[in-house]
Each structure stands twice: as C-alpha cells, then as structure tokens.
C-alpha cells in the first residue's frame, strides 16, 4: 500500500497498482526505498485527489499505452469510454483542477480525458460563446481584434 497526502493534509492509502498510474508517484517510489511516510502532493487538494484515485483505481488493470500513442498522432475527442464520460461529468472548476492534477501527477490518460472533454465543450462555438462559457473577459481593443482576424483568416470556416 502507498500513502498519499493532499495539500490540505488528507491522507489516502491506495494499492501500489493504483498509485503508479501516476508517473510522478511511480518515479518517487522507485527513488524512495520502502518508506511508510505519505507522499506529499502539494498541488492537489483532497477533493481532487479522491477523484484522481477513483480514476486510477478504475484504470489500474488497463494495458499501459504504447509510447507511440502519444507522439504526433492526431487525437480524437469523440472516443470517450462510457465510464470515463460519466466520471468526467463534473463542474468546470473540478474539471480544470483535475486537468492541473493530472498534468502535475503525470497521469496521461486522465489528462487526455480532460482535454477531450474541454475540446468537446468548445467544438462548434464562436469565440464569444467560448468566452461566455468559461467566463473569459474580452479585453481586446477593436484594432487588436481586427488584427487577430486578419492573422487568422486561414482558420475561418468558408
């Protein structure tokens, strides 16, 4: 068993097969000999770590992805497994915290799931709709907006 400690001091004891879904933890365990001290995760709250552990526990028996699966291959965002789809149906704040945690802990499948979810959220929307959905303030001047349009004409639907 491996002990993990969140930034808010919550401790979780998980099977090693669950913990090593995180490359960060896997590398730490290889570097630390048998040690019963909890592994501190200062960038992950208890609430988020609990969800990360749920994901890793569900996927602990999955075959490891081939290295080539992540190199220069266009990704699809419409191939989300049903369990993953239910798992990632969370509010935006938790979704982005999961993205940050999966990046920090180096859990590539969870990071990919979060990115696919965000991609699906913005697909087919205008810049204004995306700003509204994610509460992004538009602080460009009209001149800056026009320059951006000119620079990105190639990306416009025709």
ABEGO torsion letter per residue (X at the ends): XBBBBBAAGBBBBBBAAAAAABAAAAAAAAABBBBABBBBBAABBAAAAAAAAAAAAAAAABBBBBAAAABGBBBBAAABBAAAAAAABBBAAAAAAAAAAAAAAGBAAAAAAAAAAAAAAABGBBAAAAAAAAGBBBABBAAAAAAAAAAAAAABBX
